[in-house]
Amino acid sequence: VDDNTAQLKSKEEEIEKKEAKLNHLRSVIENQAFSKEDIHKLENEKANMEEKVRQTRKMKEVNEQATLTKAMELNKMFGYLHPIVEAFNSRIEALFPKEDEASPYMISIQKDAAHEQDQSILLGGVDLKGTLVPKWSREKQQHVENISQLRRDLFDLTDNKEESDEAVSDIKGDIEVLVPTRRRAAETLQREKEEQDKM
């Protein structure tokens, strides 16, 4: 847009210079006596100048239309960008419940900075690559480490459960061996008691 505007100004200045020269030539023609050859030459120069003026005006119109089209496209893009920014800011507020923690990461679109190379100016001074991306990378790494530790703990618990299941199975086997022995002992005890009662 800035390039088109600069070209447009340059063409306008060129038109003004050519119109001034054309006016000067007309005044010279009116105030001097020329030969037919001079007049023919001047008429050719005038026709050439008028053609250049016409072409320059046409280029100016084309440039103005291109500038208008680019401005409309830019507005349309900003229209698409606003809901994305609102959603981003909502997520930031959810991630950082305290306002003072969230505020450094809240984006506001600066439409007049669209031509800037530095993306953070367009985003209201927020440097996503320098602030959030490293922070999220560190947090992601921490979550990966936590998940790995949870997996190791889960494997340990699974091993412990298997060992416990084996121990319970062994104890059940021992109990199954002891049950008949206990029953026999109880029967023996009952018989001895009955014999004592008979005595």
N, C-alpha and C positions, 0 to 999 in steps of 0.2 A: 504494500500500500504506500509506504514511504517512497519507494523507488518510483512508483507510478506518479506520485505527487510531484517529485523532483523533476521527472521528465515532462510533466504537464507544465510546470513553471518555466522550464527551459524552452519549451515550444511556444508558450505564450510570449516570452521575451523575444523570441525569434520572429514571431508574427508582428509584434509591435515595431521591431527594428525594420522589418520589411515594409510595413505600412508607412513608416516614417520615410523610408527611402523612396517609396512610391509617391508619396505626397511631395517630397522634395523634387522628384523628377517631373511631376506634373507642373510644379511651380516654375521649374527651369524651362519647361516647354512653353508655358504661357508667357514667360518674360524674355525669351530669346528667339532669335530668328535662326531656324535650322534649315539645312538642306533636306531635300527629299530623302536622301540616304540616311541622314541623321534621324529624321523622323521615323523612317522605316525601322532603323536600329532601335530607337526608343520604344516604338510600338512592340517590337519583338521582346525587348526587355520587360516591358509592361506586361505582356501576355505571359511571359515566363514567371514573373513575380506573382501575378494573379493566380497562376497555376500552383506555385509553391505555397501561396497563402491558403488556397483551397485545400491542398494536400495536408498542410499543417493543421488546419481547422478540423479536417476529417480525422487525422491522427489524435488530435485533442479530444474529439468526441469518443473515439475508440478507447483512449486511455481513461477518460472519465467513466465510460461504461464499465471498463475492466475494474477500475477502482471501486465503483459502486457494487459490482458483482462480488468482489473480494470482501468488501465490508459486510455484505449480506451473508456470505458464507461464514465469515468470522462470527457474526451475531448468532447464526444458526448453531455453530459449534459451541459457543458459550451457552446457548440454550440447552444443549445436551449435557454440558459439563456441570451445570448447577445442581441437578438432582444427584449426580455422582458425588459431588462435594458434600451435599447435605447428608447422604448416606454414610460417607466416610467420617464426617464429623460426629454423627450419631454413634458410630462404632467406637470412635475415639472416646467419647463420653462414657460409653459402656465399659471400655477397658480401663479407663482412669476415672473412678467415681469422684475423686476430689477435683474440683474445678482447676485449682492451681497446678495439678499434675497434667491435666488435659490441655490447658490453654496453649502451651508451646507447640502443640501438634495440630491445632485447629486451623483449617485452611479457609482462606477467603480469596475468591477470584478477583484479580486486579486486571480488568479488561484493558486498561490503557498500557499495560506492560506486556501485551501479547507479542510485541516485536522483540522483546528482550531475549537474549540467549540464555541467561540464568533463569532456570525454571523456578527457583524459589521466589523470585520477584513476582512472577505470575500467580504463585500460590500464597501471596500475602506474606512473604518472608519466611515461609516454612521450608526448611531443607530436608525433604523426606529421605534422600539418600544419606545425608550426614547425621540424621537424628533417629528417625523411626526404624529404618532398615537395619542399622547396626544393633539397635535395642532389641528388635524382634528376632534378629539372628542369634543374639545371646540367649534370649528367652527360649527360642526353638531348641538350641543346643542343650539348655538346662532341661527342657521337657524330654528330649531324646535320652539324656542321661538318666532322668527319673524313670522313664519307661523301661530302660535297660535294667535298672536296679529292681523295678517291680517284677520284671520277667525272671531275674535271678531269684528273687524272693519266692516267686510262684513255683519255680523248679524245686527250690529247697523245701517248700511246704509240701509239694507233691511227693518228694522223696520221703519226708517225715511221715506223711500219711501212709505211704506204702509200707514203711517200716512198722508203723503202728498197726496197720492191718495184719501184717505178718505176726507181730507180737500177740495181737488179739486172737488170731487163728491158732497160734501155739498154745495160748492160755486156754482156749476153748477145748483144744485137744486134751490138754492136761485135765481140765474139768471133766470132760467126758470119761477119761480114765478113772478119775476119782469118784464119780457118781456111783458106779456099781460098788466100789469099795466102801463108800459111805453107806450105801443101802445095806450091804452085808454087815457092816459094823453096827448099824442101827438095829438090824434084825437080831444080831448077836446080843446086843445090849438089851433088847426087849426080851429075849429068851432068858437071859441071865436074871433079869428083873422078875420075870414070872416065876422062875425057879426060886428065887429068894423069897418071893411072896408066898410060895407054897411051903416054905420051911418055916 
